[in-house]
Structure formats: C-alpha cells, structure tokens
Amino acid sequence: MKEETFQWYKILHNFYNDVIKLTIVMFIICILIIIVFEQLRVNPLSYIIGFVICFGINFFKTFFKKNVRSEFYENN
C-alpha cells in the first residue's frame, strides 16, 4: 500500500512540475502575442483568444505528456 501511494505521489509530482514549467513558457508566449496584437492595433477580443489558445495548448501538452502516461502504464 505504501509503495503504491509513493508511485502516485511521484506521478503527480512530475505532472505538477510540468504544469508549472509549461505555464511559465506559455505566459511568456502570451505576452509576445499581446505585444504583436498591440502593434497591429487589433481589438481586445484578440487578447482573449490568444490567452485561451495558449492555455489550451498548455493543458493539452501537460495532460498527454508522454512520461506521465508511460510511468502510469508501467506501474499498472
């Protein structure tokens, strides 16, 4: 039981580390998108679309990250 709990902790720990790293990278990309939109003088709706796209990609990449899935399947 203890070993199984430790394996789940390890998987979640890796998952959250990846979430933090990808969130920082995507936040930087979002700032770059905002700068580009501002230079093009596009309306504020484009800011919202940029954020949604960035954080959608962030979630998708993290959720389906290969090392998290492979660890899970190896342990089960």
Phi and psi restraints in degrees (range 20) as a CNS / XPLOR table:
assign (resid 1 and name C) (resid 2 and name N)
       (resid 2 and name CA) (resid 2 and name C) 1.0 -63.2 20.0 2
assign (resid 2 and name N) (resid 2 and name CA)
       (resid 2 and name C) (resid 3 and name N) 1.0 -41.2 20.0 2
assign (resid 2 and name C) (resid 3 and name N)
       (resid 3 and name CA) (resid 3 and name C) 1.0 -64.0 20.0 2
assign (resid 3 and name N) (resid 3 and name CA)
       (resid 3 and name C) (resid 4 and name N) 1.0 -40.7 20.0 2
assign (resid 3 and name C) (resid 4 and name N)
       (resid 4 and name CA) (resid 4 and name C) 1.0 -64.2 20.0 2
assign (resid 4 and name N) (resid 4 and name CA)
       (resid 4 and name C) (resid 5 and name N) 1.0 -41.4 20.0 2
assign (resid 4 and name C) (resid 5 and name N)
       (resid 5 and name CA) (resid 5 and name C) 1.0 -62.8 20.0 2
assign (resid 5 and name N) (resid 5 and name CA)
       (resid 5 and name C) (resid 6 and name N) 1.0 -40.8 20.0 2
assign (resid 5 and name C) (resid 6 and name N)
       (resid 6 and name CA) (resid 6 and name C) 1.0 -64.0 20.0 2
assign (resid 6 and name N) (resid 6 and name CA)
       (resid 6 and name C) (resid 7 and name N) 1.0 -39.5 20.0 2
assign (resid 6 and name C) (resid 7 and name N)
       (resid 7 and name CA) (resid 7 and name C) 1.0 -63.7 20.0 2
assign (resid 7 and name N) (resid 7 and name CA)
       (resid 7 and name C) (resid 8 and name N) 1.0 -42.0 20.0 2
assign (resid 7 and name C) (resid 8 and name N)
       (resid 8 and name CA) (resid 8 and name C) 1.0 -64.5 20.0 2
assign (resid 8 and name N) (resid 8 and name CA)
       (resid 8 and name C) (resid 9 and name N) 1.0 -39.2 20.0 2
assign (resid 8 and name C) (resid 9 and name N)
       (resid 9 and name CA) (resid 9 and name C) 1.0 -61.8 20.0 2
assign (resid 9 and name N) (resid 9 and name CA)
       (resid 9 and name C) (resid 10 and name N) 1.0 -42.4 20.0 2
assign (resid 9 and name C) (resid 10 and name N)
       (resid 10 and name CA) (resid 10 and name C) 1.0 -62.8 20.0 2
assign (resid 10 and name N) (resid 10 and name CA)
       (resid 10 and name C) (resid 11 and name N) 1.0 -43.4 20.0 2
assign (resid 10 and name C) (resid 11 and name N)
       (resid 11 and name CA) (resid 11 and name C) 1.0 -63.0 20.0 2
assign (resid 11 and name N) (resid 11 and name CA)
       (resid 11 and name C) (resid 12 and name N) 1.0 -46.5 20.0 2
assign (resid 11 and name C) (resid 12 and name N)
       (resid 12 and name CA) (resid 12 and name C) 1.0 -66.0 20.0 2
assign (resid 12 and name N) (resid 12 and name CA)
       (resid 12 and name C) (resid 13 and name N) 1.0 -37.7 20.0 2
assign (resid 12 and name C) (resid 13 and name N)
       (resid 13 and name CA) (resid 13 and name C) 1.0 -61.8 20.0 2
assign (resid 13 and name N) (resid 13 and name CA)
       (resid 13 and name C) (resid 14 and name N) 1.0 -47.0 20.0 2
assign (resid 13 and name C) (resid 14 and name N)
       (resid 14 and name CA) (resid 14 and name C) 1.0 -62.3 20.0 2
assign (resid 14 and name N) (resid 14 and name CA)
       (resid 14 and name C) (resid 15 and name N) 1.0 -40.4 20.0 2
assign (resid 14 and name C) (resid 15 and name N)
       (resid 15 and name CA) (resid 15 and name C) 1.0 -61.3 20.0 2
assign (resid 15 and name N) (resid 15 and name CA)
       (resid 15 and name C) (resid 16 and name N) 1.0 -48.7 20.0 2
assign (resid 15 and name C) (resid 16 and name N)
       (resid 16 and name CA) (resid 16 and name C) 1.0 -69.0 20.0 2
assign (resid 16 and name N) (resid 16 and name CA)
       (resid 16 and name C) (resid 17 and name N) 1.0 -33.1 20.0 2
assign (resid 16 and name C) (resid 17 and name N)
       (resid 17 and name CA) (resid 17 and name C) 1.0 -61.3 20.0 2
assign (resid 17 and name N) (resid 17 and name CA)
       (resid 17 and name C) (resid 18 and name N) 1.0 -43.1 20.0 2
assign (resid 17 and name C) (resid 18 and name N)
       (resid 18 and name CA) (resid 18 and name C) 1.0 -65.7 20.0 2
assign (resid 18 and name N) (resid 18 and name CA)
       (resid 18 and name C) (resid 19 and name N) 1.0 -38.6 20.0 2
assign (resid 18 and name C) (resid 19 and name N)
       (resid 19 and name CA) (resid 19 and name C) 1.0 -61.0 20.0 2
assign (resid 19 and name N) (resid 19 and name CA)
       (resid 19 and name C) (resid 20 and name N) 1.0 -44.9 20.0 2
assign (resid 19 and name C) (resid 20 and name N)
       (resid 20 and name CA) (resid 20 and name C) 1.0 -63.5 20.0 2
assign (resid 20 and name N) (resid 20 and name CA)
       (resid 20 and name C) (resid 21 and name N) 1.0 -47.2 20.0 2
assign (resid 20 and name C) (resid 21 and name N)
       (resid 21 and name CA) (resid 21 and name C) 1.0 -61.2 20.0 2
assign (resid 21 and name N) (resid 21 and name CA)
       (resid 21 and name C) (resid 22 and name N) 1.0 -47.6 20.0 2
assign (resid 21 and name C) (resid 22 and name N)
       (resid 22 and name CA) (resid 22 and name C) 1.0 -68.3 20.0 2
assign (resid 22 and name N) (resid 22 and name CA)
       (resid 22 and name C) (resid 23 and name N) 1.0 -33.6 20.0 2
assign (resid 22 and name C) (resid 23 and name N)
       (resid 23 and name CA) (resid 23 and name C) 1.0 -63.7 20.0 2
assign (resid 23 and name N) (resid 23 and name CA)
       (resid 23 and name C) (resid 24 and name N) 1.0 -41.8 20.0 2
assign (resid 23 and name C) (resid 24 and name N)
       (resid 24 and name CA) (resid 24 and name C) 1.0 -63.4 20.0 2
assign (resid 24 and name N) (resid 24 and name CA)
       (resid 24 and name C) (resid 25 and name N) 1.0 -45.6 20.0 2
assign (resid 24 and name C) (resid 25 and name N)
       (resid 25 and name CA) (resid 25 and name C) 1.0 -62.3 20.0 2
assign (resid 25 and name N) (resid 25 and name CA)
       (resid 25 and name C) (resid 26 and name N) 1.0 -45.5 20.0 2
assign (resid 25 and name C) (resid 26 and name N)
       (resid 26 and name CA) (resid 26 and name C) 1.0 -68.0 20.0 2
assign (resid 26 and name N) (resid 26 and name CA)
       (resid 26 and name C) (resid 27 and name N) 1.0 -32.3 20.0 2
assign (resid 26 and name C) (resid 27 and name N)
       (resid 27 and name CA) (resid 27 and name C) 1.0 -63.9 20.0 2
assign (resid 27 and name N) (resid 27 and name CA)
       (resid 27 and name C) (resid 28 and name N) 1.0 -41.6 20.0 2
assign (resid 27 and name C) (resid 28 and name N)
       (resid 28 and name CA) (resid 28 and name C) 1.0 -62.8 20.0 2
assign (resid 28 and name N) (resid 28 and name CA)
       (resid 28 and name C) (resid 29 and name N) 1.0 -42.1 20.0 2
assign (resid 28 and name C) (resid 29 and name N)
       (resid 29 and name CA) (resid 29 and name C) 1.0 -64.1 20.0 2
assign (resid 29 and name N) (resid 29 and name CA)
       (resid 29 and name C) (resid 30 and name N) 1.0 -39.2 20.0 2
assign (resid 29 and name C) (resid 30 and name N)
       (resid 30 and name CA) (resid 30 and name C) 1.0 -62.0 20.0 2
assign (resid 30 and name N) (resid 30 and name CA)
       (resid 30 and name C) (resid 31 and name N) 1.0 -40.7 20.0 2
assign (resid 30 and name C) (resid 31 and name N)
       (resid 31 and name CA) (resid 31 and name C) 1.0 -62.2 20.0 2
assign (resid 31 and name N) (resid 31 and name CA)
       (resid 31 and name C) (resid 32 and name N) 1.0 -41.9 20.0 2
assign (resid 31 and name C) (resid 32 and name N)
       (resid 32 and name CA) (resid 32 and name C) 1.0 -63.0 20.0 2
assign (resid 32 and name N) (resid 32 and name CA)
       (resid 32 and name C) (resid 33 and name N) 1.0 -40.4 20.0 2
assign (resid 32 and name C) (resid 33 and name N)
       (resid 33 and name CA) (resid 33 and name C) 1.0 -61.7 20.0 2
assign (resid 33 and name N) (resid 33 and name CA)
       (resid 33 and name C) (resid 34 and name N) 1.0 -43.6 20.0 2
assign (resid 33 and name C) (resid 34 and name N)
       (resid 34 and name CA) (resid 34 and name C) 1.0 -61.0 20.0 2
assign (resid 34 and name N) (resid 34 and name CA)
       (resid 34 and name C) (resid 35 and name N) 1.0 -42.6 20.0 2
assign (resid 34 and name C) (resid 35 and name N)
       (resid 35 and name CA) (resid 35 and name C) 1.0 -61.7 20.0 2
assign (resid 35 and name N) (resid 35 and name CA)
       (resid 35 and name C) (resid 36 and name N) 1.0 -44.2 20.0 2
assign (resid 35 and name C) (resid 36 and name N)
       (resid 36 and name CA) (resid 36 and name C) 1.0 -62.7 20.0 2
assign (resid 36 and name N) (resid 36 and name CA)
       (resid 36 and name C) (resid 37 and name N) 1.0 -46.2 20.0 2
assign (resid 36 and name C) (resid 37 and name N)
       (resid 37 and name CA) (resid 37 and name C) 1.0 -60.6 20.0 2
assign (resid 37 and name N) (resid 37 and name CA)
       (resid 37 and name C) (resid 38 and name N) 1.0 -38.9 20.0 2
assign (resid 37 and name C) (resid 38 and name N)
       (resid 38 and name CA) (resid 38 and name C) 1.0 -66.1 20.0 2
assign (resid 38 and name N) (resid 38 and name CA)
       (resid 38 and name C) (resid 39 and name N) 1.0 -38.9 20.0 2
assign (resid 38 and name C) (resid 39 and name N)
       (resid 39 and name CA) (resid 39 and name C) 1.0 -65.0 20.0 2
assign (resid 39 and name N) (resid 39 and name CA)
       (resid 39 and name C) (resid 40 and name N) 1.0 -34.6 20.0 2
assign (resid 39 and name C) (resid 40 and name N)
       (resid 40 and name CA) (resid 40 and name C) 1.0 -83.0 20.0 2
assign (resid 40 and name N) (resid 40 and name CA)
       (resid 40 and name C) (resid 41 and name N) 1.0 -5.9 20.0 2
assign (resid 40 and name C) (resid 41 and name N)
       (resid 41 and name CA) (resid 41 and name C) 1.0 56.3 20.0 2
assign (resid 41 and name N) (resid 41 and name CA)
       (resid 41 and name C) (resid 42 and name N) 1.0 50.6 20.0 2
assign (resid 41 and name C) (resid 42 and name N)
       (resid 42 and name CA) (resid 42 and name C) 1.0 -93.5 20.0 2
assign (resid 42 and name N) (resid 42 and name CA)
       (resid 42 and name C) (resid 43 and name N) 1.0 153.7 20.0 2
assign (resid 42 and name C) (resid 43 and name N)
       (resid 43 and name CA) (resid 43 and name C) 1.0 -70.6 20.0 2
assign (resid 43 and name N) (resid 43 and name CA)
       (resid 43 and name C) (resid 44 and name N) 1.0 163.0 20.0 2
assign (resid 43 and name C) (resid 44 and name N)
       (resid 44 and name CA) (resid 44 and name C) 1.0 -61.1 20.0 2
assign (resid 44 and name N) (resid 44 and name CA)
       (resid 44 and name C) (resid 45 and name N) 1.0 -19.7 20.0 2
assign (resid 44 and name C) (resid 45 and name N)
       (resid 45 and name CA) (resid 45 and name C) 1.0 -58.4 20.0 2
assign (resid 45 and name N) (resid 45 and name CA)
       (resid 45 and name C) (resid 46 and name N) 1.0 -32.7 20.0 2
assign (resid 45 and name C) (resid 46 and name N)
       (resid 46 and name CA) (resid 46 and name C) 1.0 -65.4 20.0 2
assign (resid 46 and name N) (resid 46 and name CA)
       (resid 46 and name C) (resid 47 and name N) 1.0 -31.3 20.0 2
assign (resid 46 and name C) (resid 47 and name N)
       (resid 47 and name CA) (resid 47 and name C) 1.0 -61.1 20.0 2
assign (resid 47 and name N) (resid 47 and name CA)
       (resid 47 and name C) (resid 48 and name N) 1.0 -46.5 20.0 2
assign (resid 47 and name C) (resid 48 and name N)
       (resid 48 and name CA) (resid 48 and name C) 1.0 -63.2 20.0 2
assign (resid 48 and name N) (resid 48 and name CA)
       (resid 48 and name C) (resid 49 and name N) 1.0 -44.5 20.0 2
assign (resid 48 and name C) (resid 49 and name N)
       (resid 49 and name CA) (resid 49 and name C) 1.0 -60.7 20.0 2
assign (resid 49 and name N) (resid 49 and name CA)
       (resid 49 and name C) (resid 50 and name N) 1.0 -41.2 20.0 2
assign (resid 49 and name C) (resid 50 and name N)
       (resid 50 and name CA) (resid 50 and name C) 1.0 -60.7 20.0 2
assign (resid 50 and name N) (resid 50 and name CA)
       (resid 50 and name C) (resid 51 and name N) 1.0 -44.7 20.0 2
assign (resid 50 and name C) (resid 51 and name N)
       (resid 51 and name CA) (resid 51 and name C) 1.0 -64.5 20.0 2
assign (resid 51 and name N) (resid 51 and name CA)
       (resid 51 and name C) (resid 52 and name N) 1.0 -43.2 20.0 2
assign (resid 51 and name C) (resid 52 and name N)
       (resid 52 and name CA) (resid 52 and name C) 1.0 -61.9 20.0 2
assign (resid 52 and name N) (resid 52 and name CA)
       (resid 52 and name C) (resid 53 and name N) 1.0 -44.7 20.0 2
assign (resid 52 and name C) (resid 53 and name N)
       (resid 53 and name CA) (resid 53 and name C) 1.0 -61.8 20.0 2
assign (resid 53 and name N) (resid 53 and name CA)
       (resid 53 and name C) (resid 54 and name N) 1.0 -47.0 20.0 2
assign (resid 53 and name C) (resid 54 and name N)
       (resid 54 and name CA) (resid 54 and name C) 1.0 -61.3 20.0 2
assign (resid 54 and name N) (resid 54 and name CA)
       (resid 54 and name C) (resid 55 and name N) 1.0 -48.4 20.0 2
assign (resid 54 and name C) (resid 55 and name N)
       (resid 55 and name CA) (resid 55 and name C) 1.0 -76.7 20.0 2
assign (resid 55 and name N) (resid 55 and name CA)
       (resid 55 and name C) (resid 56 and name N) 1.0 -23.4 20.0 2
assign (resid 55 and name C) (resid 56 and name N)
       (resid 56 and name CA) (resid 56 and name C) 1.0 -66.3 20.0 2
assign (resid 56 and name N) (resid 56 and name CA)
       (resid 56 and name C) (resid 57 and name N) 1.0 -43.8 20.0 2
assign (resid 56 and name C) (resid 57 and name N)
       (resid 57 and name CA) (resid 57 and name C) 1.0 -63.1 20.0 2
assign (resid 57 and name N) (resid 57 and name CA)
       (resid 57 and name C) (resid 58 and name N) 1.0 -41.1 20.0 2
assign (resid 57 and name C) (resid 58 and name N)
       (resid 58 and name CA) (resid 58 and name C) 1.0 -58.1 20.0 2
assign (resid 58 and name N) (resid 58 and name CA)
       (resid 58 and name C) (resid 59 and name N) 1.0 -48.5 20.0 2
assign (resid 58 and name C) (resid 59 and name N)
       (resid 59 and name CA) (resid 59 and name C) 1.0 -64.8 20.0 2
assign (resid 59 and name N) (resid 59 and name CA)
       (resid 59 and name C) (resid 60 and name N) 1.0 -45.2 20.0 2
assign (resid 59 and name C) (resid 60 and name N)
       (resid 60 and name CA) (resid 60 and name C) 1.0 -60.4 20.0 2
assign (resid 60 and name N) (resid 60 and name CA)
       (resid 60 and name C) (resid 61 and name N) 1.0 -47.5 20.0 2
assign (resid 60 and name C) (resid 61 and name N)
       (resid 61 and name CA) (resid 61 and name C) 1.0 -63.2 20.0 2
assign (resid 61 and name N) (resid 61 and name CA)
       (resid 61 and name C) (resid 62 and name N) 1.0 -40.2 20.0 2
assign (resid 61 and name C) (resid 62 and name N)
       (resid 62 and name CA) (resid 62 and name C) 1.0 -72.2 20.0 2
assign (resid 62 and name N) (resid 62 and name CA)
       (resid 62 and name C) (resid 63 and name N) 1.0 -43.5 20.0 2
assign (resid 62 and name C) (resid 63 and name N)
       (resid 63 and name CA) (resid 63 and name C) 1.0 -64.4 20.0 2
assign (resid 63 and name N) (resid 63 and name CA)
       (resid 63 and name C) (resid 64 and name N) 1.0 -38.1 20.0 2
assign (resid 63 and name C) (resid 64 and name N)
       (resid 64 and name CA) (resid 64 and name C) 1.0 -102.4 20.0 2
assign (resid 64 and name N) (resid 64 and name CA)
       (resid 64 and name C) (resid 65 and name N) 1.0 21.4 20.0 2
assign (resid 64 and name C) (resid 65 and name N)
       (resid 65 and name CA) (resid 65 and name C) 1.0 -60.5 20.0 2
assign (resid 65 and name N) (resid 65 and name CA)
       (resid 65 and name C) (resid 66 and name N) 1.0 134.5 20.0 2
assign (resid 65 and name C) (resid 66 and name N)
       (resid 66 and name CA) (resid 66 and name C) 1.0 -62.9 20.0 2
assign (resid 66 and name N) (resid 66 and name CA)
       (resid 66 and name C) (resid 67 and name N) 1.0 -43.4 20.0 2
assign (resid 66 and name C) (resid 67 and name N)
       (resid 67 and name CA) (resid 67 and name C) 1.0 -68.0 20.0 2
assign (resid 67 and name N) (resid 67 and name CA)
       (resid 67 and name C) (resid 68 and name N) 1.0 -31.7 20.0 2
assign (resid 67 and name C) (resid 68 and name N)
       (resid 68 and name CA) (resid 68 and name C) 1.0 -68.7 20.0 2
assign (resid 68 and name N) (resid 68 and name CA)
       (resid 68 and name C) (resid 69 and name N) 1.0 -45.6 20.0 2
assign (resid 68 and name C) (resid 69 and name N)
       (resid 69 and name CA) (resid 69 and name C) 1.0 -64.9 20.0 2
assign (resid 69 and name N) (resid 69 and name CA)
       (resid 69 and name C) (resid 70 and name N) 1.0 -43.3 20.0 2
assign (resid 69 and name C) (resid 70 and name N)
       (resid 70 and name CA) (resid 70 and name C) 1.0 -66.8 20.0 2
assign (resid 70 and name N) (resid 70 and name CA)
       (resid 70 and name C) (resid 71 and name N) 1.0 -38.0 20.0 2
assign (resid 70 and name C) (resid 71 and name N)
       (resid 71 and name CA) (resid 71 and name C) 1.0 -62.7 20.0 2
assign (resid 71 and name N) (resid 71 and name CA)
       (resid 71 and name C) (resid 72 and name N) 1.0 -41.8 20.0 2
assign (resid 71 and name C) (resid 72 and name N)
       (resid 72 and name CA) (resid 72 and name C) 1.0 -62.4 20.0 2
assign (resid 72 and name N) (resid 72 and name CA)
       (resid 72 and name C) (resid 73 and name N) 1.0 -45.5 20.0 2
assign (resid 72 and name C) (resid 73 and name N)
       (resid 73 and name CA) (resid 73 and name C) 1.0 -71.8 20.0 2
assign (resid 73 and name N) (resid 73 and name CA)
       (resid 73 and name C) (resid 74 and name N) 1.0 -32.0 20.0 2
assign (resid 73 and name C) (resid 74 and name N)
       (resid 74 and name CA) (resid 74 and name C) 1.0 -66.0 20.0 2
assign (resid 74 and name N) (resid 74 and name CA)
       (resid 74 and name C) (resid 75 and name N) 1.0 -38.2 20.0 2
assign (resid 74 and name C) (resid 75 and name N)
       (resid 75 and name CA) (resid 75 and name C) 1.0 -77.9 20.0 2
assign (resid 75 and name N) (resid 75 and name CA)
       (resid 75 and name C) (resid 76 and name N) 1.0 -18.8 20.0 2
